[in-house]
Amino acid sequence: MNLTEVIDSDDPAVGLRAVGALHRLAEQVEATHVALARRQGWSWEQIGDALGVSRQSVHAKYGK
């Protein structure tokens, strides 16, 4: 099923599965790039600013 079919679907299950898949993908991309930013010396504040969240929030999530 392509993106247009998902958007145009009258079946909520189709749309909700797509939303779940997008959330999982976004989490993977975020984690990868937070790790990359840290390896390149970015501060938690810089990362939080780039993500539109507080430095405390991003540190709590990835600072382990």
HELIX and SHEET records of a PDB file:
HELIX    1   1 LEU A    3  ASP A    8  1                                   6    
HELIX    2   2 PRO A   12  ARG A   39  1                                  28    
HELIX    3   3 TRP A   44  LEU A   51  1                                   8    
HELIX    4   4 ARG A   55  TYR A   62  1                                   8    
END                                                                             
